Amino acid sequence: MLKVTCAIIELHGKVLVTQRSEFMREPLLWEFPGGKLEQGETEEACLVREVYEELNIHVRPLKRLTPVMHQTKNHLIELIPHICTYVGGVIHLLEHIAFEWVDPSALQKYNWCLPDVPVVEEYLRLKKMT
């Protein structure tokens, strides 16, 4: 099983969403940024590292949400979401092709990677938007 974290990054009432490139698995779909947990690494450290590696920004994890189990052709993935706050830095895309800061009420309009769908739904319930 692969353990993967994702960051729901909040800033001034908006949430950061990223679009996968055409060269990634699940091309052009939207997701919350994150990545694979390394051996011995905490979820929070993974989020901070992965977001910095992918987007060149610093975040601080605040709240863990419910993990999502997702079966692909080759792997069982446990996606571990955390609400995070933006700390600093300027976004520079290294893997994704686009990003947007969006109002949470607009999140359901995006074409999400399947594992992210329940994360969006839980986040909106927490924000009382569903």
C-alpha positions in Angstrom: 0.0 0.0 0.0 1.2 3.5 -0.9 0.6 6.2 1.6 0.2 9.6 0.0 -0.5 12.9 1.6 -2.4 15.9 0.1 -2.6 19.5 1.3 -5.8 21.5 1.2 -4.0 24.9 1.4 -6.0 27.8 2.6 -5.2 31.5 2.2 -7.6 34.4 2.7 -10.7 32.2 2.3 -9.5 30.6 -0.9 -8.1 27.0 -1.5 -5.2 26.1 -3.8 -6.0 23.5 -6.5 -3.5 22.2 -9.0 -3.9 20.6 -12.4 -1.9 17.5 -13.4 0.2 17.8 -16.5 -0.5 15.7 -19.6 2.6 13.5 -18.7 1.4 12.5 -15.3 -0.9 9.6 -14.4 -4.5 10.9 -14.5 -3.5 13.7 -16.9 -5.1 17.1 -16.8 -7.3 16.3 -13.7 -7.3 18.5 -10.7 -5.9 17.6 -7.3 -4.7 18.9 -4.0 -0.9 18.9 -4.1 1.1 16.4 -2.1 3.0 13.2 -2.5 4.3 9.9 -1.2 5.2 9.4 2.4 8.9 8.3 2.8 9.9 5.7 5.4 10.2 7.2 8.8 8.6 10.5 7.7 5.6 12.0 9.5 2.6 13.0 7.5 3.1 16.7 8.3 6.8 16.6 7.3 5.8 14.9 4.0 3.3 17.6 3.3 5.7 20.4 4.0 8.4 18.7 1.8 6.2 17.7 -1.1 4.4 21.0 -1.4 7.8 22.8 -1.3 9.3 20.4 -3.9 6.3 20.7 -6.3 5.2 24.3 -5.8 8.1 26.1 -4.1 5.8 27.3 -1.2 5.8 26.7 2.5 2.7 25.4 4.4 1.8 24.5 7.9 -0.5 21.5 8.4 -3.4 22.3 10.8 -6.0 19.5 10.7 -6.0 15.9 9.4 -9.1 14.8 7.5 -10.3 11.2 6.9 -7.9 9.1 4.7 -9.3 7.8 1.5 -8.5 4.3 0.2 -8.2 4.0 -3.6 -7.3 1.0 -5.7 -5.5 1.6 -9.0 -4.5 -1.1 -11.4 -1.2 -1.6 -9.6 -1.5 -0.2 -6.1 -3.7 0.3 -3.1 -3.3 4.0 -2.2 -4.2 5.6 1.1 -4.6 9.3 0.5 -4.1 11.3 3.7 -5.5 14.8 3.5 -4.6 17.7 5.8 -5.9 21.2 5.9 -2.9 23.5 5.8 -2.3 27.2 5.9 -0.1 29.0 3.4 3.1 30.3 5.2 5.1 31.9 2.3 6.8 31.7 -1.0 5.9 32.2 -4.6 4.3 29.4 -6.5 6.5 27.9 -9.2 5.0 24.9 -10.9 7.5 22.0 -11.3 5.1 19.1 -12.1 1.7 20.6 -12.6 0.5 22.7 -15.6 -1.8 25.1 -13.7 -2.9 26.2 -10.3 -5.8 28.4 -9.0 -6.8 29.9 -5.7 -10.6 29.2 -5.6 -13.5 29.9 -3.3 -14.4 26.6 -1.6 -17.9 26.9 -3.1 -16.4 26.4 -6.6 -14.5 23.2 -5.8 -17.1 20.9 -7.1 -16.8 22.5 -10.6 -13.4 20.9 -11.2 -12.7 17.6 -12.8 -10.9 15.9 -9.9 -8.7 12.9 -9.6 -10.9 10.1 -8.2 -9.2 9.8 -4.8 -9.6 13.6 -4.2 -13.4 13.5 -4.7 -14.2 12.3 -1.1 -11.6 14.8 0.2 -13.4 17.7 -1.5 -16.8 16.4 -0.1 -15.5 16.2 3.5 -13.8 19.6 3.3 -17.1 21.1 2.0 -19.0 19.5 4.8 -16.6 20.9 7.3 -17.0 24.3 5.8 -20.8 23.7 5.7 -21.0 24.2 1.9 -22.8 21.0 0.9 
